[in-house]
Structures are given as C-alpha cells and as structure tokens.
Amino acid sequence: MRRGWLVVIVVLALLAPSGIPTWGQGRATMIVTFKDDVSTLDPAIGYDWQNWSIIKSISDGLMDYEPATTTLVPHLAESYSVSADGRTYTFRLRRGVRFHNGREVAAADVKYTMERVLNPKTQSPGAGFYGGIRGAAAFGEGKAKEVAGIRVVDKYTVAFTLDKPNAAFLHTMALNFSHVVPKEEVARLGADFGHKPVGTGAFRVKEWVLGQRLVLERNPNYFLRGRPYLDEIVFQVGVEPNVAFLRLQRGEVDILGDGIPSADFVKVMADARLSKLVAVGDQLQTGYVTINTQVEPLNDVRVRRALNMAIDKGRIVRIINNRAAPANQILPPLMPGYDKDYKGYPFDREQAKKLLAEAGYPNGFRTTLYANNTDPNPRIAQAIQQDLAAIGVRVELKTLAQSTVIEAGGTKGGAPLLWSGGMAWIADYPDPNNFYWPILSCAALAPGTWNWAWYCNREVEKMVEEADAMVQPAQAAARAAKFRQIYRKIMDDAPWIPVFNERRYTMHSARLGGVKGIFVDPIHIPVHYDEVRVQSR
Amino acid sequence: MSAYLLRRLVQSVLILIGVTFITFVLLYALPADPARMIAGRSATTETVERIRAELGLDQPLPVQYGRYLARLVQGDLGRSYAQKVEVEALLASRLGATFLLMIGGIAFELLIGLPAGTVAAVRRRGAFDRSVMVGAFLGVSAPQFVVGLLLLYVLAYKWPLFPLGGYGSIAHLILPAVTLGIAGGGWYARIMRSAMLDVIHQDYVRTARAKGAGEARVVTRHALRNALLPVVSMIGLDFGTFMGGVVVVESVFGWPGIGQLAWQAIQIVDIPVIMGVVLVSAVAILLGNLLADLVYPLLDPKIRYG
C-alpha cells in the first residue's frame, strides 16, 4: 500500500512544472543568481557589494563614471564649475529628468537627499564622506536645522561649499549615498523605502518576493536615451553557487552573481568553451596583512620590513588559483597614483633574518595572526604562518568569524597581525586618498577603526592634506605624483604587507553582450546592468 | 484535560521568556558590535555613536531587554538591522516554505524509516535486518550537503527529472524532502525496529497469533499502534527542529526557509532577526511536543492526563 503512494508522488512530480521561468517571455530578460537576499535598495543605506550596482541602476547621482572605466563624468548634472579657491562646487542639473513617480528632479531634491544622508536618524553608513561640507557637523549634532553649505541657487542649480578643498569631492558626488531621492516618497514609505525605492534610474522595482526574487523592469523615461538595453532583470536569491553553476550550464541562468565556485574555477578556465564565457577584469582592491605598529615587537620598523621580505606572494596567489596578481605596494594598478616603477620589498629570507637580528630578535619572536574563517582565508593564513616560521617568527593563528576579526582589528592592541582576506579594502571611489583616510590615517584612529595597523605618521598626514587641496584639473598630474611620493613613504614605514590585487571573474551566458568590460566594471561592481544587452533571443 | 492544557500553556510562556532572555544575553555578550557593522567600514566614530544611540544599543542590558520584552508583548518584533524590513515580514515570507519542507521531510522520513524498521524487526537477524541497520547508519552519517548535491546532480542535472533547486511546486519539494528523509529515516528505522521488537514479544501479540491471525494483520492491527509511541515523540521533536530551519538543505536547494534567513543574520549579527528566528524555533518545539503529547492517548488509552 505504501509503495502505491510512492508511485503516485513520483508521477505527480514528473507531471509538475519544472524550473523554467514563466516571466520575461518575449522580452529581453536577464537572470542573475545570488546566495544572500538583497538587503536594501535605499541609496542612503545600501553599502554591500551585492546591492551596490543594483542601486546604481535604480537611482542616479550628480556624477558617474563612463561604463567599465574610472573616468568621472557629469551624470544628473549637466555641468559643474569649481570656484577659484577650490571650496565651492556649483552643479547645473539636466532639465526634464523625472523620478519613477513622474515628478521632475529639482535642485531642492539634491539638498533634501544630502541632508537625509547627514541626518543621524537615517543611520547612513555614508555620512562620513560628506563631513567636509560646511555646516554638516552642526546639522548632525542637531544644532542646526539645515546644512548651511548646501545652497539651492535656483530651480536647477545647487552649490556645495566645503570647509577646506577636497580633490576627491566630485568622486563622493558619484557615490550611491548622494543618489537623489524624492522627499514625498520617502515620507510616504518611511522605513519601507529600502524595499520600494523610487529614483531616477534606468530600472525600477517591479516585484520583490523576500527570500526568493527581486525583479527590475525598464524605466521607459530614463534620461539617457537608448538605455537600458534590457527589459527586465530577475535576481534569484537563495541560490547556492554550485547549483547556480549547474543552472548556468543548462541555460537557466545568465550571470553567476557570486562568481564561479572555487572548486570549479580551474576546470572552467581550462575548458575552451566555458572560459569564453568568463569576463576578467582588475578591481580597485588590495589584499594585505596589517602589522599593528603599536604592539611589541612590531613597533620597530626593521621588524616590519623583515616581515615584508618573508612572504612568498607567488605561492599565495597559486593557493587561490591565480585569481590575483602579486602586489608590491598599497594602491592597486587601476588607481591613479599607482607607481609602476616602484619595486617594493623583495622576497628575501636571508635579508629578513638579518633585519630581525639587527632589531634584537636573532631567534625570532611569537605573535598572533587573525584571519576570516571563510575559505580560502584560513589556507592563506596558514601559508603566511609558514612563511614567517621560516624566518623564526612563530605565529599563532586565530581564524574567526568576520565580525569578530573586524572587532579585534579595531581594538587598540587587539590584533598584532591581521590578514584582510574577505574584508580587504576595495576603494569606494577611484581616488588615491580613499586608500589613506579610512585605513591608514591618524584621523581614523579611534575604537572600531579600520586602520588595523594603528598607523599614524603626522608628516604623511600633512602631505595627504596638501595633495587633497590640489583641486584644479590642471594639477591632476602633480597630485598623482605627490601620491606616489606619499605611498612610497608609507611603504618605507611598512605598516602593511601588501600581498595581492584580486581580479574579478564574472561568468555569464553566451547570449549576453555589451561594451567590453561591463561584466567586470570596477565601479558598478560587478556588472553594469544598464549596459548589458541580449545578443540573441 | 483543560487543566492540563492550561498548565502546559503557562509552562510554555515561561519557557519562551527564558529562551528570549538567554539568547538576548548571549547576543549581548558577543564580541561584535552591531552598530559598527551597520555603520560600515567608512564610518567616522561620530556616525557609529549616532547609530548606536538611534538603535538604543548604548543602554545597559536590563534596559535593552526590558524594551525588547515590552515591544514583544505588543507583537512588535522590531526591524532587521541590515534590511530595515520588519522582522515579522521576513519571518512570514519564510514560514510557508519552511512548513512545506517540514511536511515533506517528515513524510519521507516516515516513508523510508517505518517500513524498513518494521520489516527489520519482523525478520530479525535476517539479511534485510542487517542491511537496514547499515543503511540507517549511512543515512545518518552522510553529510546532507553531499547527499543533496548528489541528488541534484544525478536527478536534476544529468537526467532532468526534477528542477535544479528552487521553490514553487511539488516537483521542487521532492529532492530536498528526500535528502532530509535519508538523513532522518535512519533514526526512524532504528526506533521503529526496537519498539517493534519490544512489542512483538508481548502476550497479546502471541494471543493474536494463536487465534489464527495472519502475520501482516498481527503486525499492522495489533503491534503497530503500540510501537508507534516512541515514533510520535520523535515526530514531535522533528516538528520543532525543522521549523527552526534546516540551513544545509535549504542552501543546497535554494529553498527559501527560515534556516537561510538565520544563517545570513548570524553572519552580520542582525540581532532582531536572530531573536525572531530563535522565537519561532522555540514556539515550534513547544508546539511539536504538545501535539505529540496530545496524540498519545489516541494510541494508548492507558495514558490519560488530568
């Protein structure tokens, strides 16, 4: 009798519909898989690698970058001008740009958006980027009702005045946090705005079933004519990378949002047919070991230099199947200010041992290395441990959950050595000062800092401030040269061991196309959704 | 009977309060700072402090717990730190799928375990008995991740009999339910076998055989009902375990259950969501045990509650 039921169930299963999507038939649709649910699409709050480029497709900022490049161009702004003293930026908005609810964008919307980000009630992770606007601090503390430095000049013109010149200011006006949102929709939706966002972007949210899928549809009134190419994008969430990979090969999925599963990576790149589907690009990223400059004996610069010379970076790159290039400096190659002539510290164990002896540690010493416990970081940490053991430094490994490692790094004297894998720095914007202020500056030092090396060099800080004051376009080359000098000086102090610069590998189905590089866009990470087209239906 | 139910209800409420307290204190003691996780890596100290004040995380533990309980009794589970969505909405979006997977999982556990255990007991020490014991051991030991991926690869990829993961129809439910069935079926087989063995040697079974009843009728009509008692306990426990989420199977098959939600929340220390999932789990376990206890008198009239 029980066997009968089994037969019935199997028959039903065979007759039931299989996993072919029923949406998007007849339309240019793209399916992207993710393991984790999309967290929020509120541009003021969203700050993870998954929602970053989705938000860029739903809302827009005054500035943006040309697709697949780090070239800054005006976006919602038609043009801008900078005052002679470099402290006031005046933006003229495009006319006729409409929010998804039909209303035209005006300068008052820009002021509203920025004040919303700076308002503590919004809990925006990006508020710190705009602290340099005059009156921002007073507004944040509740001492002022508005930010004095943001002025609505006329219906389509807005002016920002800064406390001091900041050459990276225009980059911050391209960050998602500055993307313009309509006041009436935020007021109407309140905390649900993150799930029903209203912006000016190429796509708008059609449907969002929590835990299952997010569907975006084309905005027919997008202000950039001819964009986007796709009619619909479906983000399927909760899909494990291994299963997503199987589905891509069956033609059920277009882009692996979480990348190629590491177990299949070598096989895919070696296969002639599959490797054609993989786009490769550089990122604004460096993976590094931070050396806590306030903990003995790492406070001696000779010890830090010795550690730099002990690491076999080629071997570590092989551990991750060559998905990266060894790094010899702090900035990644894509970043302006990268010094291609800089040689860095050579891999030289004898020299390292000599330096240690000079510093008074001929027999090495004991210390601790923290690392994230998700693969491949424990394996990389072990390789680092072995490399340091070869020069007499005995390292105890602590591989823990990400939040715990971040906490240890941000605690004074908490983490002597920390491998950044899984939390490595990816630049917020393509300007060299983004690799300094949050993670290497004296200003960042406080409990909870991301300057895990607890590095503070006042001379360097002054040099960076001077470089940031070089705002005029004519000074760009001189500014880049100054940053090369600055980062050489920092490498002399050796607060980090730069290990590698990861490359991005995005696997997509054969039917997708577009400008080369949009599947590994360094800004619209990882895919520039506005630029993807379907080559055949 | 109603006195019994009332007692159980009061007990349950006290247990739930205890569960929320222990979980809350454990999360508070974690060396991770939710305010800093929300503020993100580029936040200044001021931003982090302001977020901490907004969320009330700068208050002492008793005040924070008190506020949580006060909102809880009004039905407010708070909002997720990361998604800013109401926790109820997140849980509600997952409960249906979790419930379905639980039903499917328990169904296959019983389908695989009960017949195997019964026949093993009846033909004790035969070849079938030995293979069931080995099979049970393998089923329980095999990692669900491996079993699940194997089933997907063979039955959904190589031969497209079932969909490659996802949610939406009975067809999507079969493979994840079978994976759970294989893992748990082993337990049920062993429990059933030993319960049957106990019962089969009782006097009333011998009497039934002496009266001329066929073996099948003896087993199904006389022995089964009593042997099912321990099985009912296990089903009650399973109810609670499954409703708390089965992360591995949900992840492999992309099943939008509560386990996936819990796992994501734990990674980023999203306390309101973690508390919500723990609460659902605790309620499910209490409910499961209650239902199991209520089923006993139906199987064995000697059991009575006063």
Interface residues (C-beta under 8 A of the other chain):
Chain A: R2 W5 L6 I9 L12 A13 L14 A16 P17 S18 G19 K35 D36 D37 S39 T40 D42 I45 Y47 P120 K121 Q123 S124 P125 G126 A127 G128 F129 G131 A137 G140 A191 D192 G194 H195 V209 L210 G211 Q212 Q236 G238 V239 E240 N242 V243 L246 R247 R250 E252 A401 Q402 S403 T404 I406 E407 A408 G410 M423 D428 P438 A446 P447 G448 W450
Chain B: L30 P31 A32 D33 R36 M37 I38 A39 G40 R41 S42 A43 T44 T45 E46 T47 V48 R50 I51 A53 E54 L55 R79 A82 Q83 K84 V85 A89 L90 S93 R94 A97 L111 P115 L149 L152 Y153 A156 Y157 P160 L161 F162 P163 L164 G165 G166 Y167 G168 S169 I170 A171 H172 I174 E250 S251 V252 F253 G254 W255 P256 Q260 L261 Q264 Q267 I268 V269
